[in-house]
Structure formats: C-alpha cells, structure tokens
C-alpha cells in the first residue's frame, strides 16, 4: 500500500519481492567477475596453469597469476601483487629485486613483456611453486647487498652544491 498523504510516495510495508538483491553469494560472484574482468584489462597481468604435487603425491592443477614489468624507464612492478615500485626498469636499482624472465611461451602479456620482479628469490619460489638452487639465491643476495652498499655510500656523500658556513 502506498501512502499518498505527502509529496513523496512510499510503501508502508517492506516487500522482499521488490528487492533486486538476491543473496550474498550472487553479489560475491559478481564481485569476482568484476575483479577478473579488471585483471584482464591490465596489460601486465598473466594467468598460467601448472601441475603441483599434493601431500599425498598426486598432482593438482594450480592457477598462478603474476604481473610483468614493462620496458626500460617504466616503474618496476611487483610480480605477485601488481603494485608499482618507485625504482625503474633498466636502472641500477633492478639489483634490489629478483628478476626472472618467463621464457616458456606461457606469458601472454599485452605489454609484450615476460619480465617479472620479485622482492626476493624466496617470494618467487613460493609464488611460482618452484625451488631454486642455493647458489642462485646466494648470487642474488650478493648482488643485492652490493647495490645496498652503493646506495648507502651515495646517501653519505655531501652534494656538490653544499655550503659549509663556520
């Protein structure tokens, strides 16, 4: 029943059949679909499928999502999250990240890149379900630590435009 005693019309009683909302699961499915569509529009987004061993020894088909970084001069992108870092592709600061090229042909980035940057070899191994040789991890740690030492020296140097007043 509608109350027409005021300038606004409204229903006196709530009728569930008037509600377009058909439950949390549908809303959740819609949100997942919107998220999936937005990922597909992302030029660096990739999705691959790999067989991964279960605890019982059987294999399970597993989806792996990752993001590639674009060409030299663009911001480095976290391969796991898709977040951008302030460091640039092609700079000396690349050494702060574990850099991997997906050379299997599976990477179909719209940005035409197959280069991924992880914050560490351990993050790469966890995300991609792979193990690396300890020598690879050690070599990366040495390279990263060398870059951190360079950055530390750069910060300590006074700039040429400094003026010392006594």
C-alpha positions in Angstrom: 0.0 0.0 0.0 1.3 3.5 -0.8 0.9 6.5 1.4 0.0 9.5 -0.7 -0.6 12.0 2.1 2.7 13.7 1.4 4.5 14.9 -1.6 6.6 11.7 -1.7 5.2 8.3 -2.3 6.5 5.4 -0.3 5.4 1.9 0.6 4.1 1.3 4.1 5.3 -2.3 4.1 8.6 -3.9 3.1 8.0 -6.5 0.4 11.0 -8.8 -0.2 9.9 -9.4 -3.8 10.7 -5.7 -4.6 14.3 -6.2 -3.7 16.7 -6.8 -6.6 19.3 -8.2 -4.2 19.2 -12.0 -4.4 21.7 -13.0 -1.8 25.4 -12.7 -0.7 26.6 -15.5 -3.0 25.4 -13.8 -6.1 26.9 -10.5 -5.0 30.2 -12.2 -4.2 30.1 -13.9 -7.7 29.5 -10.5 -9.3 32.4 -9.0 -7.4 34.7 -11.9 -8.5 33.6 -11.4 -12.1 34.3 -7.7 -12.0 37.7 -8.3 -10.5 38.5 -11.0 -13.1 37.5 -8.6 -15.9 39.6 -5.8 -14.5 42.6 -8.1 -14.3 42.1 -9.0 -18.0 42.2 -5.3 -18.9 45.6 -4.9 -17.1 48.3 -5.0 -19.8 50.8 -6.8 -17.4 48.5 -9.4 -16.0 49.1 -13.1 -16.7 47.5 -16.3 -15.7 49.1 -19.7 -16.2 48.3 -23.2 -15.0 50.8 -25.6 -13.5 50.6 -29.1 -12.1 51.7 -29.1 -8.5 52.3 -32.1 -6.2 49.9 -32.6 -3.3 51.0 -34.0 0.1 49.7 -37.5 -1.0 51.9 -37.4 -4.1 49.1 -36.8 -6.6 49.1 -33.7 -8.9 46.8 -30.8 -8.7 46.3 -28.2 -11.5 47.0 -24.8 -9.9 46.4 -21.3 -11.3 49.3 -18.9 -11.0 48.7 -15.2 -11.5 51.5 -12.7 -12.0 52.3 -9.3 -13.4 55.1 -8.4 -15.8 57.0 -5.1 -15.8 57.1 -3.1 -19.0 60.0 -1.7 -20.9 63.0 0.3 -19.7 62.2 3.5 -18.0 58.9 2.4 -16.6 58.4 1.6 -12.9 59.3 -1.9 -11.6 56.1 -3.8 -10.8 55.8 -6.5 -8.1 55.1 -9.7 -9.9 53.0 -11.1 -7.1 50.7 -8.1 -6.3 50.9 -5.9 -9.3 51.9 -2.9 -7.2 54.4 -0.5 -8.7 57.7 0.5 -7.0 59.5 3.8 -7.4 62.5 2.1 -9.0 62.7 2.0 -12.8 63.3 -0.9 -15.1 66.8 -0.7 -16.5 68.2 1.2 -13.6 70.9 0.0 -11.2 68.1 -0.5 -8.6 66.9 -3.5 -10.5 69.5 -5.3 -8.4 67.3 -4.9 -5.4 64.8 -7.3 -6.9 64.9 -10.9 -8.0 64.4 -10.6 -11.8 63.0 -13.5 -13.8 62.1 -13.9 -17.5 59.3 -16.3 -18.3 60.8 -18.0 -21.4 58.3 -20.9 -21.7 56.0 -19.1 -24.1 53.2 -19.1 -21.5 53.4 -15.4 -20.8 50.9 -13.5 -22.9 51.2 -10.0 -21.5 49.6 -7.3 -23.6 52.6 -5.2 -22.7 54.7 -7.7 -24.6 57.0 -8.3 -21.6 57.9 -11.5 -20.0 60.0 -10.0 -17.2 58.9 -10.3 -13.6 60.4 -8.7 -10.5 60.0 -10.3 -7.1 61.1 -8.9 -3.8 63.3 -12.0 -3.1 64.0 -15.4 -4.5 62.0 -16.9 -1.6 58.9 -14.9 -2.8 59.5 -16.2 -6.3 59.7 -19.8 -5.2 56.6 -19.5 -3.0 54.6 -17.8 -5.7 55.6 -19.9 -8.7 55.8 -23.2 -6.7 59.4 -23.9 -7.7 62.7 -24.5 -5.9 65.9 -22.7 -6.8 69.5 -23.9 -6.2 71.1 -22.3 -3.1 73.9 -20.9 -5.4 71.3 -18.8 -7.3 69.9 -17.4 -4.1 73.4 -16.6 -2.8 74.5 -14.9 -6.0 71.3 -12.7 -5.9 71.9 -11.8 -2.2 75.5 -10.8 -3.0 74.3 -8.6 -5.9 71.6 -7.0 -3.8 73.9 -6.3 -0.9 76.4 -4.7 -3.2 73.7 -2.4 -4.5 72.6 -1.6 -1.0 76.2 -0.6 -0.1 76.4 1.6 -3.2 73.1 3.3 -2.1 74.5 3.8 1.4 77.6 5.5 0.0 75.6 7.7 -2.2 73.5 8.9 0.7 76.6 9.7 2.8 78.2 11.8 0.1 77.6 15.6 0.5 76.3 17.1 -2.7 78.5 19.4 -4.7 76.1 22.3 -4.0 76.5 22.1 -0.2 77.8 25.1 1.5 79.6 24.9 4.8 79.4 28.0 7.0 81.5 28.5 10.1 
